[in-house]
Amino acid sequence: MSENKLTITAICGSLREGSFNRRVLKAMEELAPKHWEIYHADLSMIPLFNSDIESQGDPQSVAEFKENIRQADGVLIVTPEYNMGIPGVLKNALDWASRPSKSSVLIEKPFAIAGATPGGGGDNSVTSPGEADIASYECLHDAGSEGSHRQRSRQTE
Ligand SMILES: Cc1cc2nc3c(=O)[nH]c(=O)nc-3n(C[C@H](O)[C@H](O)[C@H](O)COP(=O)(O)O)c2cc1C
């Protein structure tokens, strides 16, 4: 019996080419059930949020990012923590996606978050307070709270 396709927007919070978090995301993709279709968002193309730019219409990279999330069944974020919070590039992308606030593509969107770091702290703030950062978009319905997708990963060199 074939299972229904599940579309996931995958977001890596690191732009670094050799990113551990990107490697974790790729490993997750390899392990994901075959009926998952994963789209990798490219945060490097998303400009810094500026409501002057927004008022002229979303740049193409932002429009594509938002449309992909809109069509996805869920969002999977794998990110380092930077100074005990989520990296600026990730926050910037989510800020774009949070607009317009009343019809944001993030509203009620299930999400899961994981983080990898070579440090001893284990990305704690990404997977706990950082999760709250993301949930504070008032939008993202935490799939983990339903006991399903919350992940915590650590990778060392
Ligand atoms: C600006 C900056 C801040 C960081 N802050 C933290 C931190 O708060 N906690 C932590 O565990 N690691 C921190 N790190 C280390 C990162 O977890 C580590 O560099 C990690 O490899 C980055 O992820 P990536 O490999 O996916 O690029 C920080 C790194 C940078 C560059």
The ligand as an SDF file (V2000), in Angstrom:
LIG
                    3D

 31 33  0  0  0  0  0  0  0  0999 V2000
   29.1690   33.3660   16.4000 C   0  0  0  0  0  0  0  0  0  0  0  0
   29.1870   31.9670   16.9850 C   0  0  0  0  0  0  0  0  0  0  0  0
   28.5490   31.7240   18.1750 C   0  0  0  0  0  0  0  0  0  0  0  0
   28.5050   30.4260   18.7070 C   0  0  0  0  0  0  0  0  0  0  0  0
   27.7920   30.1920   19.8530 N   0  0  0  0  0  0  0  0  0  0  0  0
   27.6570   28.9080   20.2930 C   0  0  0  0  0  0  0  0  0  0  0  0
   26.7950   28.6180   21.4100 C   0  0  0  0  0  0  0  0  0  0  0  0
   26.1670   29.4830   21.9930 O   0  0  0  0  0  0  0  0  0  0  0  0
   26.6720   27.3190   21.7860 N   0  0  0  0  0  0  0  0  0  0  0  0
   27.3320   26.2760   21.1350 C   0  0  0  0  0  0  0  0  0  0  0  0
   27.1320   25.1140   21.5040 O   0  0  0  0  0  0  0  0  0  0  0  0
   28.1490   26.5430   20.0910 N   0  0  0  0  0  0  0  0  0  0  0  0
   28.3100   27.8190   19.6520 C   0  0  0  0  0  0  0  0  0  0  0  0
   29.1100   28.0780   18.5620 N   0  0  0  0  0  0  0  0  0  0  0  0
   29.8610   26.9780   17.9520 C   0  0  0  0  0  0  0  0  0  0  0  0
   29.0220   26.3170   16.8450 C   0  0  0  0  0  0  0  0  0  0  0  0
   28.1250   25.3800   17.4080 O   0  0  0  0  0  0  0  0  0  0  0  0
   29.9500   25.5930   15.8860 C   0  0  0  0  0  0  0  0  0  0  0  0
   30.7790   26.5450   15.2450 O   0  0  0  0  0  0  0  0  0  0  0  0
   29.1790   24.7810   14.8680 C   0  0  0  0  0  0  0  0  0  0  0  0
   30.0660   23.9510   14.1880 O   0  0  0  0  0  0  0  0  0  0  0  0
   28.4520   25.6750   13.8770 C   0  0  0  0  0  0  0  0  0  0  0  0
   27.5870   24.8910   13.1160 O   0  0  0  0  0  0  0  0  0  0  0  0
   27.9360   24.4080   11.6370 P   0  0  0  0  0  0  0  0  0  0  0  0
   29.0410   23.3960   11.7510 O   0  0  0  0  0  0  0  0  0  0  0  0
   26.6560   23.7710   11.1550 O   0  0  0  0  0  0  0  0  0  0  0  0
   28.3370   25.5960   10.8210 O   0  0  0  0  0  0  0  0  0  0  0  0
   29.1740   29.3730   18.0420 C   0  0  0  0  0  0  0  0  0  0  0  0
   29.8410   29.6510   16.8310 C   0  0  0  0  0  0  0  0  0  0  0  0
   29.8460   30.9170   16.3060 C   0  0  0  0  0  0  0  0  0  0  0  0
   30.5220   31.1640   14.9740 C   0  0  0  0  0  0  0  0  0  0  0  0
  1  2  1  0
  2  3  1  0
  2 30  2  0
  3  4  2  0
  4  5  1  0
  4 28  1  0
  5  6  2  0
  6  7  1  0
  6 13  1  0
  7  8  2  0
  7  9  1  0
  9 10  1  0
 10 11  2  0
 10 12  1  0
 12 13  2  0
 13 14  1  0
 14 15  1  0
 14 28  1  0
 15 16  1  0
 16 17  1  0
 16 18  1  0
 18 19  1  0
 18 20  1  0
 20 21  1  0
 20 22  1  0
 22 23  1  0
 23 24  1  0
 24 25  2  0
 24 26  1  0
 24 27  1  0
 28 29  2  0
 29 30  1  0
 30 31  1  0
M  END
$$$$
